[in-house]
Each structure stands twice: as C-alpha cells, then as structure tokens.
Amino acid sequence: NNSELRFAKKNKILVYKRSDMLAALMKYNESIAVTGSHGKTTTTSLISSVLESANFDPTTIIGGVVNKYKSTTRIGKSNWMVVEADESDGSLINLFPKIAVITNINKEHMDFYKTYENLKKYFFYFINNIPFDGVAIYCKDNSDLKHLILKSKKKNKISYGFRKGSDVRATNILINEKGSFFDISIKKTNLLKKETIKNIQLNVLGKHNIENSLAAVTVAKILNISTFNLKNAFKKFNGVKRRFTLVCNFRGVKIIDDYAHHPEEIKATLNLAKILKPKKIIVIFQPHRFSRFKSLYLEFKKVLRNCDKLYVTDVYAAGEKKIKSVTKETFVNEMNKNKKNFAEPLNNFNNLPQIILNEAGRGDIVIFIGAGDISKWVNNLPKKLNKLKF
C-alpha cells in the first residue's frame, strides 16, 4: 500500500529493488561489498572512512545513518564504491563485488531462509560471485563462516580476527571509556606483506568493533593504503547512528539507544556496557519480528539475564502476523522464574520517564534495545524527563 509504489505502478514507472539498483551501479565501479549477519553497517562505514582518508573519494551506500555523513550515502567522484550487501531477503546473490567482506554467519532472517543450511547456501553463492581476480575477506572467529570459506575454490581468501592463525589479527587489546586500543599482526600472503602495526586507536568501543575494524585494515592493506591514513581514519571515526548512541546523561544516568535485535548483537551491547563499569544496567527490550523472537527464544532468554533489570515491550511485528504464543507477558514470567521481580512488562511507553526516575540512579546505564520504533521513544525521553517534577 506504499503511496510511491502505487503511483509508480499506476503510471507505469519501472520499480527496482535496492539490490537490483546496487548491482547496476556496482557493474561500472570498483566495488567493495560487506555482508554478514551482524556488523555490516559499522564495517562498511569504517572501510569508507579509510578510503576517504586515503583520498580514494568512494561512493558509499550503507544500511544505517553514518554520523559523519548524517546520511546513509556518500557520493564520491572516483570509480570506487563501498556498499552494504543486505542478506535479509537473499538479494546479496545478485551482487558481484571485486572485494567481498563477510563479517559472520548466524541463524538470522529465518522468515525468509526457513533453514540455517539454506542461509549458508546463499552466503556461499555470494562468495562464489567474486571474480577470479577478486578477494574474499572473512572473519575467522566465526566457525560456520570459516568452514564455508574452506569449501570455496576461490584463490584469494584472507582471514581476520582474534584467533591465532588469522592473516590479520588484533593483539594487546585495551578498551576503556576513551576508546579501543590494540596492535595488529599481519601475516605474509599472496596479497599482503608481513607487518606489525602498533598503537591503533579506534574511536568506538567494544571487541566487536575491533573485529569490524580488522576487515577495514585488510581492505586498506590490499589497496596499499598507508598505516598513517588508516590510523587517522580510525581516530576520527565517530560511529553509526543507533550503535550504542548516548542520547542523554540525566542526573548521572546514561541513556543509550542501540539497534541490537539479535541475541549475538545484544550480547555484544551488554558486554560493551560492562566495560563502562556501571553500578546497574537496565534494559528496555523491544523484540523485533514474531518469527525471530520465536525461533531464538531460548537465546534471548540466556543473553538478557546479563543485565540487572529488564523491561519487555510488545513485539514489533515489522509486517508479520501475530503469533499468539509469543508475548511479552510469557517472556517476563519465564525470566522471573530464576530471579524474582527481575523482569517487568512495559505496557505503556509514556511510563518510561517515571520508571527511569524510580529505577535508575547516578552511575547506572539504561539501554533501549531493538530495531523497531523504540528509537523514537528513547529520543523523545530527554524532553519528557526534563518536564518531570521532583
């Protein structure tokens, strides 16, 4: 029922899917495509920042708003293009990049793929789309991805990660409020020279973001970008909207907006919150899609135990039909079996200011987690909190 689509069909205007348009644009450019279950947007943004720092002047098309660009796109004048390849509907197999980055593979978007084996097939097809002189860059820390890459007969494959044996590996890691600090060890391969890079500073927090940055390092070294430009890009990188974004600091309570909607992403977000050493972590969780909430129910239960207080909203349907057995009340009751009064249903988002006032104190972190309209709630909070009478 989208008005633009209806107008286009009525007036016989051609309608293209995003992946079709991407494929057409990439055909005439030196393209770098980033895909994976998690970390695509940040990784694409980091690669774009590094290329921009080295005066490659790339065109970038991303799935999230990059803080520096204040947009999902950057229009460059060169023939270099960096794109985020969406895997949610299988359309990544329409893309034929010169350099392909695969961040990880997890059980995600089962509403489309139906089975995990089918999902892995699509990633395998994407890897095989790389031309004979192209390169696949992949995270070795993800075992399913590692096994998939080994099956491919493509000649140029470069791994990155924390594990020993990775071609590009992060070592001596330190993460604090000022940023993520680490060294990088690069092995000699048919595409890379042996090198050790000391004292990298990444201006975003978390081990998952260090992992994302290693993909950007790998791309940079393949393209002979200097270590100076690489370090400079990382220092200046100020992240992506809705990736652990500080909305406000209300009376010593940090209020965070985060896009995490898969258990692995929530795990990374909570680990990142713990680095800041808060007194208490309070999570407002909006499940995204009935199908995802149902298929990963046990994983959600496991990971969300790692906060101090949990509020659960209704499921954000994202166009799906309601599944009656999957409700916030059922989830809350099950979460409270091991820890009494740990979780509560959030029945009205207008109650949030009072909840924060009652539950949170100086030194606490309140994280709003989800991919639905929860972001609107958290970004409206500062005004509402300031109107409260004490």
Sequence and secondary structure as in RCSB ss.txt:
>XXXX:A:sequence
NNSELRFAKKNKILVYKRSDMLAALMKYNESIAVTGSHGKTTTTSLISSVLESANFDPTTIIGGVVNKYKSTTRI
GKSNWMVVEADESDGSLINLFPKIAVITNINKEHMDFYKTYENLKKYFFYFINNIPFDGVAIYCKDNSDLKHLIL
KSKKKNKISYGFRKGSDVRATNILINEKGSFFDISIKKTNLLKKETIKNIQLNVLGKHNIENSLAAVTVAKILNI
STFNLKNAFKKFNGVKRRFTLVCNFRGVKIIDDYAHHPEEIKATLNLAKILKPKKIIVIFQPHRFSRFKSLYLEF
KKVLRNCDKLYVTDVYAAGEKKIKSVTKETFVNEMNKNKKNFAEPLNNFNNLPQIILNEAGRGDIVIFIGAGDIS
KWVNNLPKKLNKLKF
>XXXX:A:secstr
  HHHHHHHHTT     HHHHHHHHHTTSEEEEEE SS HHHHHHHHHHHHHHTT   EEEEEEEETTTTEEEE 
 SSSEEEEE   TTSGGGG   SEEEE    S  HHHHSSHHHHHHHHHHHHHTS TT EEEEETT HHHHHHHH
H   S EEEEESSTT SEEEEEEEEETTEEEEEEEE   SS   EEEEEEEESS SHHHHHHHHHHHHHHHHTT 
 HHHHHHHHHH   BTTSSEEEEEETTEEEEEE   SHHHHHHHHHHHHHT  S EEEEE  B HHHHHHTHHHH
HHHHTTSSEEEE   B TT    TT  HHHHHHHHTTTSTT EEE   GGGHHHHHHHH  TT EEEEE SSTHH
HHHHHHHHHHHH   
